[in-house]
């Protein structure tokens, strides 16, 4: 059974950076992968996705966040720079497999002003 293990969350001051990683154990992946987030009192929202060729971002993170993948190590990363208090949320990675989408458990990111 595939499991996604996330790491890299934490507390950072506004303007700082964090790098989230998501490792798929038990299976290699070659389809789409990405990140969603859910802030306090908000619905889960799309952040970024990566295909084999392209990347897509929600407007609020363009120019600040960068998604990347390492297929050999079954990893998808999210580099987050110039963080803002409104980026505070639980971040969830996902990976699409032929059998469906698998989600990580979430990692907390807190940005203080």
MIMI-669072 format. One record per residue: residue number from 1; residue in one letter; x, y, z negated of N, C-alpha, C in turn. Coordinates in steps of 0.05 Angstrom, whole numbers, padded with zeros to 5 digits. Each point is the difference from the previous one (the first is absolute). Layout:
[tornu NUM, A, [X, Y, Z], [X, Y, Z], [X, Y, Z]]
...
REM end
This chain:
[tornu 1, X, [00017, -00024, 00000], [-00017, 00024, 00000], [00018, 00025, 00000]]
[tornu 2, X, [-00008, 00019, 00017], [00016, 00024, 00002], [-00005, 00019, -00023]]
[tornu 3, X, [00021, 00011, -00011], [-00003, 00021, -00021], [00016, 00024, 00008]]
[tornu 4, X, [-00010, 00024, -00006], [00014, 00024, 00005], [00008, 00012, -00027]]
[tornu 5, X, [00026, 00006, -00003], [00010, 00011, -00025], [00011, 00028, 00006]]
[tornu 6, X, [-00012, 00019, -00014], [00008, 00028, 00004], [00019, 00009, -00022]]
[tornu 7, X, [00016, 00019, 00006], [00018, 00012, -00020], [00006, 00029, 00009]]
[tornu 8, X, [00011, 00015, -00019], [00010, 00027, 00006], [-00017, 00022, -00010]]
[tornu 9, X, [-00023, -00005, -00011], [-00017, 00021, -00011], [00013, 00012, -00025]]
[tornu 10, X, [-00012, 00022, -00010], [00010, 00012, -00024], [-00009, 00029, -00003]]
[tornu 11, X, [00013, 00014, -00018], [-00006, 00028, -00006], [00022, 00017, 00012]]
[tornu 12, X, [-00008, 00021, 00014], [00019, 00018, 00013], [-00012, 00028, -00001]]
[tornu 13, X, [00018, 00020, 00000], [-00009, 00027, 00001], [-00007, 00008, 00028]]
[tornu 14, X, [-00017, 00020, 00003], [-00007, 00011, 00026], [00026, 00007, 00015]]
[tornu 15, X, [00000, -00007, 00026], [00023, 00005, 00016], [00020, -00023, 00001]]
[tornu 16, X, [-00004, -00019, -00017], [00018, -00023, -00001], [-00008, -00022, 00020]]
[tornu 17, X, [00015, -00022, -00002], [-00004, -00022, 00019], [-00002, -00027, -00014]]
[tornu 18, X, [-00014, -00018, 00013], [-00002, -00027, -00009], [00000, -00018, 00025]]
[tornu 19, X, [00009, -00025, -00003], [-00001, -00019, 00021], [-00014, -00025, -00009]]
[tornu 20, X, [-00023, -00005, 00013], [-00015, -00024, -00007], [00008, -00023, 00019]]
[tornu 21, X, [00001, -00024, -00011], [00006, -00024, 00016], [-00022, -00021, -00005]]
[tornu 22, X, [-00005, -00015, 00020], [-00020, -00022, -00001], [00012, -00024, 00014]]
[tornu 23, X, [00003, -00022, -00015], [00012, -00024, 00010], [-00021, -00022, 00002]]
[tornu 24, X, [-00001, -00012, 00023], [-00019, -00023, 00003], [00015, -00026, -00006]]
[tornu 25, X, [-00010, -00014, -00019], [00013, -00025, -00007], [-00016, -00023, 00012]]
[tornu 26, X, [00014, -00020, 00010], [-00013, -00024, 00009], [-00007, 00000, 00029]]
[tornu 27, X, [00005, 00022, 00014], [-00008, 00001, 00028], [00013, 00024, 00014]]
[tornu 28, X, [00008, -00004, 00024], [00011, 00023, 00015], [-00024, 00014, 00013]]
[tornu 29, X, [00004, 00026, 00006], [-00022, 00014, 00013], [00011, 00015, 00024]]
[tornu 30, X, [-00017, 00003, 00020], [00007, 00014, 00025], [-00022, 00018, 00009]]
[tornu 31, X, [-00022, 00000, -00013], [-00023, 00018, 00007], [00002, 00026, -00015]]
[tornu 32, X, [-00022, 00015, 00000], [-00001, 00026, -00013], [00004, -00002, -00030]]
[tornu 33, X, [00011, 00021, -00012], [00003, 00002, -00029], [-00003, 00029, -00007]]
[tornu 34, X, [-00005, 00006, -00025], [-00003, 00028, -00007], [-00007, 00004, -00029]]
[tornu 35, X, [-00009, 00025, -00006], [-00005, 00008, -00027], [-00026, 00016, -00001]]
[tornu 36, X, [-00015, -00005, -00022], [-00023, 00016, -00008], [00006, 00011, -00028]]
[tornu 37, X, [-00016, 00018, -00009], [00003, 00010, -00027], [-00028, 00007, -00012]]
[tornu 38, X, [-00001, 00000, -00026], [-00025, 00007, -00014], [00007, 00018, -00023]]
[tornu 39, X, [-00007, 00026, 00002], [00005, 00019, -00021], [-00022, -00001, -00021]]
[tornu 40, X, [00004, 00013, -00023], [-00019, 00000, -00022], [-00027, 00011, 00009]]
[tornu 41, X, [-00021, -00016, -00003], [-00026, 00008, 00007], [-00006, 00002, 00030]]
[tornu 42, X, [00018, -00012, 00016], [-00003, 00002, 00029], [-00003, -00028, 00012]]
[tornu 43, X, [-00009, -00001, 00025], [-00001, -00025, 00014], [00028, -00007, 00012]]
[tornu 44, X, [00004, -00025, 00005], [00025, -00008, 00013], [00001, 00012, 00028]]
[tornu 45, X, [00024, 00011, 00007], [00003, 00014, 00025], [00025, -00010, 00015]]
[tornu 46, X, [-00001, 00001, 00026], [00022, -00008, 00017], [00024, 00020, -00004]]
[tornu 47, X, [00024, -00011, 00000], [00024, 00017, -00002], [00017, -00003, 00026]]
[tornu 48, X, [00007, -00025, 00006], [00018, -00004, 00023], [-00002, -00029, 00009]]
[tornu 49, X, [00005, -00004, 00026], [00001, -00027, 00010], [00023, -00002, 00020]]
[tornu 50, X, [00010, -00024, 00004], [00021, -00005, 00019], [-00006, -00025, 00016]]
[tornu 51, X, [00002, 00003, 00027], [-00002, -00023, 00017], [00028, -00009, 00008]]
[tornu 52, X, [00002, -00016, 00020], [00027, -00008, 00009], [00013, 00023, 00015]]
[tornu 53, X, [-00016, 00020, 00008], [00011, 00021, 00017], [-00005, 00028, -00011]]
[tornu 54, X, [-00022, 00004, -00015], [-00009, 00027, -00007], [-00005, 00003, -00030]]
[tornu 55, X, [-00001, 00025, -00008], [-00008, 00006, -00027], [-00022, 00021, 00000]]
[tornu 56, X, [-00017, -00001, -00019], [-00022, 00018, -00003], [-00003, 00010, -00029]]
[tornu 57, X, [-00007, 00025, -00003], [-00001, 00012, -00026], [-00026, 00016, -00003]]
[tornu 58, X, [-00010, 00001, -00025], [-00021, 00019, -00005], [00012, 00028, 00000]]
[tornu 59, X, [-00016, 00020, 00008], [00011, 00027, 00004], [00014, 00011, -00025]]
[tornu 60, X, [-00010, -00006, -00023], [00011, 00012, -00025], [00029, -00009, -00006]]
[tornu 61, X, [00009, -00021, 00012], [00027, -00010, -00006], [00019, 00002, 00023]]
[tornu 62, X, [-00010, 00009, 00023], [00018, 00002, 00024], [00023, 00019, -00006]]
[tornu 63, X, [00024, -00008, 00008], [00023, 00016, -00005], [00013, -00003, -00027]]
[tornu 64, X, [-00014, -00014, -00018], [00011, -00005, -00027], [00004, -00029, -00005]]
[tornu 65, X, [-00017, -00018, 00010], [00002, -00028, -00004], [00010, -00014, 00025]]
[tornu 66, X, [00015, -00022, -00004], [00010, -00016, 00023], [-00004, -00029, -00007]]
[tornu 67, X, [-00015, -00014, 00018], [-00004, -00029, -00003], [00020, -00015, 00017]]
[tornu 68, X, [00010, -00022, -00010], [00019, -00016, 00016], [-00004, -00029, -00008]]
[tornu 69, X, [00010, -00018, 00017], [-00002, -00028, -00005], [00026, -00015, 00006]]
[tornu 70, X, [00003, -00022, -00015], [00024, -00017, 00004], [-00012, -00028, 00003]]
[tornu 71, X, [-00004, -00008, 00025], [-00013, -00026, 00005], [00017, -00023, -00010]]
[tornu 72, X, [00026, 00003, 00001], [00017, -00022, -00008], [-00003, -00006, -00030]]
[tornu 73, X, [-00006, 00021, -00015], [-00004, -00003, -00029], [-00028, 00003, -00009]]
[tornu 74, X, [-00019, 00000, 00019], [-00028, 00000, -00006], [-00007, 00024, -00018]]
[tornu 75, X, [00010, 00023, 00006], [-00003, 00024, -00017], [-00011, 00023, 00016]]
[tornu 76, X, [-00018, 00015, -00013], [-00009, 00025, 00011], [00005, 00021, -00022]]
[tornu 77, X, [00011, 00023, 00008], [00008, 00021, -00018], [-00015, 00026, 00005]]
[tornu 78, X, [-00002, 00016, -00020], [-00011, 00027, 00003], [00018, 00020, -00015]]
[tornu 79, X, [00014, 00015, 00016], [00017, 00021, -00012], [-00017, 00025, -00003]]
[tornu 80, X, [-00001, 00010, -00024], [-00018, 00023, -00006], [00018, 00023, -00010]]
[tornu 81, X, [00001, 00022, 00016], [00015, 00023, -00007], [-00019, 00024, -00005]]
[tornu 82, X, [00011, 00020, -00012], [-00015, 00025, -00006], [-00027, -00006, -00012]]
[tornu 83, X, [00001, -00017, -00021], [-00025, -00009, -00012], [-00015, 00023, -00014]]
[tornu 84, X, [-00026, -00002, 00001], [-00018, 00020, -00011], [-00018, -00013, -00022]]
[tornu 85, X, [-00010, 00015, -00018], [-00018, -00012, -00021], [-00023, -00014, 00013]]
[tornu 86, X, [-00010, 00009, 00022], [-00023, -00013, 00013], [00007, -00027, 00012]]
[tornu 87, X, [00026, -00007, 00001], [00008, -00027, 00009], [-00003, -00020, -00023]]
[tornu 88, X, [-00006, 00009, -00024], [-00004, -00019, -00022], [-00022, -00020, 00006]]
[tornu 89, X, [00007, -00025, -00002], [-00019, -00021, 00007], [00012, -00028, -00005]]
[tornu 90, X, [-00016, -00020, 00001], [00010, -00027, 00002], [00003, -00007, 00030]]
[tornu 91, X, [00023, -00008, 00007], [00006, -00006, 00028], [-00001, -00030, 00005]]
[tornu 92, X, [-00014, -00008, 00020], [-00004, -00028, 00007], [00012, -00006, 00028]]
[tornu 93, X, [00016, -00020, 00002], [00009, -00008, 00026], [-00018, -00022, 00011]]
[tornu 94, X, [00000, -00003, 00026], [-00014, -00022, 00013], [00016, -00010, 00023]]
[tornu 95, X, [-00006, -00025, 00007], [00012, -00012, 00023], [-00021, -00017, 00014]]
[tornu 96, X, [-00002, 00003, 00026], [-00019, -00015, 00016], [00013, -00026, 00010]]
[tornu 97, X, [-00013, -00022, -00005], [00008, -00026, 00010], [-00023, -00010, 00018]]
[tornu 98, X, [00006, -00021, 00014], [-00020, -00011, 00018], [-00025, -00008, -00015]]
[tornu 99, X, [00002, -00008, -00025], [-00023, -00008, -00016], [-00014, 00023, -00014]]
[tornu 100, X, [00011, 00024, 00002], [-00012, 00023, -00013], [00019, 00018, -00014]]
[tornu 101, X, [-00010, 00019, -00014], [00016, 00020, -00014], [00006, -00008, -00028]]
[tornu 102, X, [00024, 00003, -00009], [00008, -00005, -00028], [00009, 00026, -00012]]
[tornu 103, X, [-00009, 00004, -00026], [00006, 00025, -00014], [00020, -00005, -00023]]
[tornu 104, X, [00016, 00020, -00006], [00017, -00001, -00024], [-00017, 00008, -00024]]
[tornu 105, X, [00013, -00002, -00024], [-00014, 00005, -00025], [-00001, 00030, -00006]]
[tornu 106, X, [00015, 00016, 00014], [00000, 00029, -00005], [00023, 00008, -00018]]
[tornu 107, X, [00010, 00024, 00005], [00021, 00012, -00017], [-00006, 00029, -00004]]
[tornu 108, X, [00003, 00009, -00025], [-00008, 00027, -00008], [00021, 00020, 00008]]
[tornu 109, X, [-00008, 00021, 00012], [00017, 00023, 00006], [-00013, 00025, -00014]]
[tornu 110, X, [00016, 00013, -00017], [-00010, 00023, -00014], [00019, 00023, 00006]]
[tornu 111, X, [-00011, 00022, 00010], [00016, 00024, 00006], [-00008, 00023, -00018]]
[tornu 112, X, [00019, 00009, -00016], [-00006, 00021, -00020], [00006, 00027, 00013]]
[tornu 113, X, [-00015, 00020, -00009], [00004, 00027, 00012], [00020, 00016, -00017]]
REM end
